[in-house]
């Protein structure tokens, strides 16, 4: 369960594509 966050991030990055990094940076500040 510890890696669930990583898996979610990888899934979102794949779904958003190149915009994934920007979205995560904006969400995390």
PDB file of N, CA, C and O in Angstrom:
ATOM      1  N   UNK A   1       0.831  -1.191   0.000  1.00  0.00           N
ATOM      2  CA  UNK A   1       0.000   0.000   0.000  1.00  0.00           C
ATOM      3  C   UNK A   1       0.874   1.252   0.000  1.00  0.00           C
ATOM      4  O   UNK A   1       0.428   2.334  -0.382  1.00  0.00           O
ATOM      5  N   UNK A   2       2.112   1.090   0.430  1.00  0.00           N
ATOM      6  CA  UNK A   2       3.019   2.235   0.540  1.00  0.00           C
ATOM      7  C   UNK A   2       3.278   2.874  -0.819  1.00  0.00           C
ATOM      8  O   UNK A   2       3.510   4.080  -0.907  1.00  0.00           O
ATOM      9  N   UNK A   3       3.241   2.064  -1.881  1.00  0.00           N
ATOM     10  CA  UNK A   3       3.574   2.572  -3.222  1.00  0.00           C
ATOM     11  C   UNK A   3       2.338   3.020  -4.004  1.00  0.00           C
ATOM     12  O   UNK A   3       2.437   3.372  -5.180  1.00  0.00           O
ATOM     13  N   UNK A   4       1.182   3.006  -3.353  1.00  0.00           N
ATOM     14  CA  UNK A   4      -0.053   3.333  -4.079  1.00  0.00           C
ATOM     15  C   UNK A   4       0.026   4.726  -4.691  1.00  0.00           C
ATOM     16  O   UNK A   4      -0.437   4.937  -5.812  1.00  0.00           O
ATOM     17  N   UNK A   5       0.611   5.679  -3.963  1.00  0.00           N
ATOM     18  CA  UNK A   5       0.724   7.038  -4.489  1.00  0.00           C
ATOM     19  C   UNK A   5       1.549   7.085  -5.755  1.00  0.00           C
ATOM     20  O   UNK A   5       1.227   7.814  -6.693  1.00  0.00           O
ATOM     21  N   UNK A   6       2.628   6.295  -5.780  1.00  0.00           N
ATOM     22  CA  UNK A   6       3.480   6.261  -6.969  1.00  0.00           C
ATOM     23  C   UNK A   6       2.708   5.702  -8.159  1.00  0.00           C
ATOM     24  O   UNK A   6       2.799   6.221  -9.271  1.00  0.00           O
ATOM     25  N   UNK A   7       1.948   4.638  -7.912  1.00  0.00           N
ATOM     26  CA  UNK A   7       1.189   4.034  -9.007  1.00  0.00           C
ATOM     27  C   UNK A   7       0.152   5.011  -9.546  1.00  0.00           C
ATOM     28  O   UNK A   7      -0.063   5.102 -10.754  1.00  0.00           O
ATOM     29  N   UNK A   8      -0.481   5.736  -8.641  1.00  0.00           N
ATOM     30  CA  UNK A   8      -1.487   6.715  -9.067  1.00  0.00           C
ATOM     31  C   UNK A   8      -0.826   7.788  -9.903  1.00  0.00           C
ATOM     32  O   UNK A   8      -1.369   8.204 -10.926  1.00  0.00           O
ATOM     33  N   UNK A   9       0.341   8.240  -9.478  1.00  0.00           N
ATOM     34  CA  UNK A   9       1.036   9.285 -10.229  1.00  0.00           C
ATOM     35  C   UNK A   9       1.422   8.778 -11.615  1.00  0.00           C
ATOM     36  O   UNK A   9       1.269   9.493 -12.606  1.00  0.00           O
ATOM     37  N   UNK A  10       1.922   7.544 -11.686  1.00  0.00           N
ATOM     38  CA  UNK A  10       2.307   6.986 -12.992  1.00  0.00           C
ATOM     39  C   UNK A  10       1.083   6.873 -13.900  1.00  0.00           C
ATOM     40  O   UNK A  10       1.161   7.141 -15.099  1.00  0.00           O
ATOM     41  N   UNK A  11      -0.046   6.475 -13.316  1.00  0.00           N
ATOM     42  CA  UNK A  11      -1.280   6.345 -14.106  1.00  0.00           C
ATOM     43  C   UNK A  11      -1.718   7.706 -14.626  1.00  0.00           C
ATOM     44  O   UNK A  11      -2.070   7.845 -15.797  1.00  0.00           O
ATOM     45  N   UNK A  12      -1.696   8.713 -13.752  1.00  0.00           N
ATOM     46  CA  UNK A  12      -2.120  10.057 -14.156  1.00  0.00           C
ATOM     47  C   UNK A  12      -1.162  10.623 -15.191  1.00  0.00           C
ATOM     48  O   UNK A  12      -1.590  11.247 -16.161  1.00  0.00           O
ATOM     49  N   UNK A  13       0.144  10.407 -14.988  1.00  0.00           N
ATOM     50  CA  UNK A  13       1.129  10.903 -15.954  1.00  0.00           C
ATOM     51  C   UNK A  13       0.881  10.290 -17.329  1.00  0.00           C
ATOM     52  O   UNK A  13       0.968  10.977 -18.347  1.00  0.00           O
ATOM     53  N   UNK A  14       0.571   8.991 -17.352  1.00  0.00           N
ATOM     54  CA  UNK A  14       0.315   8.325 -18.621  1.00  0.00           C
ATOM     55  C   UNK A  14      -0.971   8.825 -19.270  1.00  0.00           C
ATOM     56  O   UNK A  14      -1.070   8.930 -20.493  1.00  0.00           O
ATOM     57  N   UNK A  15      -1.965   9.133 -18.415  1.00  0.00           N
ATOM     58  CA  UNK A  15      -3.266   9.579 -18.922  1.00  0.00           C
ATOM     59  C   UNK A  15      -3.172  11.005 -19.453  1.00  0.00           C
ATOM     60  O   UNK A  15      -3.763  11.323 -20.485  1.00  0.00           O
ATOM     61  N   UNK A  16      -2.436  11.858 -18.759  1.00  0.00           N
ATOM     62  CA  UNK A  16      -2.327  13.259 -19.170  1.00  0.00           C
ATOM     63  C   UNK A  16      -1.239  13.463 -20.208  1.00  0.00           C
ATOM     64  O   UNK A  16      -1.259  14.442 -20.954  1.00  0.00           O
ATOM     65  N   UNK A  17      -0.283  12.533 -20.254  1.00  0.00           N
ATOM     66  CA  UNK A  17       0.807  12.660 -21.216  1.00  0.00           C
ATOM     67  C   UNK A  17       1.808  13.722 -20.776  1.00  0.00           C
ATOM     68  O   UNK A  17       2.186  13.775 -19.606  1.00  0.00           O
ATOM     69  N   UNK A  18       2.234  14.560 -21.702  1.00  0.00           N
ATOM     70  CA  UNK A  18       3.263  15.556 -21.398  1.00  0.00           C
ATOM     71  C   UNK A  18       2.787  16.569 -20.364  1.00  0.00           C
ATOM     72  O   UNK A  18       3.603  17.167 -19.661  1.00  0.00           O
ATOM     73  N   UNK A  19       1.482  16.766 -20.266  1.00  0.00           N
ATOM     74  CA  UNK A  19       0.952  17.747 -19.317  1.00  0.00           C
ATOM     75  C   UNK A  19       0.997  17.232 -17.876  1.00  0.00           C
ATOM     76  O   UNK A  19       0.828  18.003 -16.932  1.00  0.00           O
ATOM     77  N   UNK A  20       1.224  15.929 -17.712  1.00  0.00           N
ATOM     78  CA  UNK A  20       1.219  15.338 -16.375  1.00  0.00           C
ATOM     79  C   UNK A  20       2.178  16.019 -15.416  1.00  0.00           C
ATOM     80  O   UNK A  20       1.807  16.331 -14.284  1.00  0.00           O
ATOM     81  N   UNK A  21       3.412  16.253 -15.858  1.00  0.00           N
ATOM     82  CA  UNK A  21       4.404  16.890 -14.986  1.00  0.00           C
ATOM     83  C   UNK A  21       3.965  18.280 -14.559  1.00  0.00           C
ATOM     84  O   UNK A  21       4.160  18.665 -13.406  1.00  0.00           O
ATOM     85  N   UNK A  22       3.379  19.027 -15.466  1.00  0.00           N
ATOM     86  CA  UNK A  22       2.926  20.383 -15.141  1.00  0.00           C
ATOM     87  C   UNK A  22       1.786  20.340 -14.133  1.00  0.00           C
ATOM     88  O   UNK A  22       1.750  21.129 -13.190  1.00  0.00           O
ATOM     89  N   UNK A  23       0.854  19.409 -14.340  1.00  0.00           N
ATOM     90  CA  UNK A  23      -0.289  19.300 -13.431  1.00  0.00           C
ATOM     91  C   UNK A  23       0.177  18.944 -12.029  1.00  0.00           C
ATOM     92  O   UNK A  23      -0.289  19.533 -11.054  1.00  0.00           O
ATOM     93  N   UNK A  24       1.102  17.975 -11.914  1.00  0.00           N
ATOM     94  CA  UNK A  24       1.592  17.582 -10.589  1.00  0.00           C
ATOM     95  C   UNK A  24       2.326  18.733  -9.934  1.00  0.00           C
ATOM     96  O   UNK A  24       2.184  18.953  -8.732  1.00  0.00           O
ATOM     97  N   UNK A  25       3.110  19.471 -10.706  1.00  0.00           N
ATOM     98  CA  UNK A  25       3.860  20.596 -10.143  1.00  0.00           C
ATOM     99  C   UNK A  25       2.900  21.664  -9.631  1.00  0.00           C
ATOM    100  O   UNK A  25       3.144  22.288  -8.599  1.00  0.00           O
ATOM    101  N   UNK A  26       1.798  21.868 -10.369  1.00  0.00           N
ATOM    102  CA  UNK A  26       0.805  22.870  -9.968  1.00  0.00           C
ATOM    103  C   UNK A  26       0.055  22.420  -8.711  1.00  0.00           C
ATOM    104  O   UNK A  26      -0.215  23.226  -7.820  1.00  0.00           O
ATOM    105  N   UNK A  27      -0.279  21.128  -8.647  1.00  0.00           N
ATOM    106  CA  UNK A  27      -1.027  20.610  -7.501  1.00  0.00           C
ATOM    107  C   UNK A  27      -0.185  20.605  -6.233  1.00  0.00           C
ATOM    108  O   UNK A  27      -0.666  20.948  -5.153  1.00  0.00           O
ATOM    109  N   UNK A  28       1.083  20.211  -6.378  1.00  0.00           N
ATOM    110  CA  UNK A  28       1.967  20.077  -5.215  1.00  0.00           C
ATOM    111  C   UNK A  28       2.554  21.428  -4.814  1.00  0.00           C
ATOM    112  O   UNK A  28       3.009  21.604  -3.683  1.00  0.00           O
ATOM    113  N   UNK A  29       2.541  22.384  -5.752  1.00  0.00           N
ATOM    114  CA  UNK A  29       3.190  23.676  -5.532  1.00  0.00           C
ATOM    115  C   UNK A  29       4.688  23.448  -5.403  1.00  0.00           C
ATOM    116  O   UNK A  29       5.443  24.401  -5.212  1.00  0.00           O
TER     117      UNK A  29
END
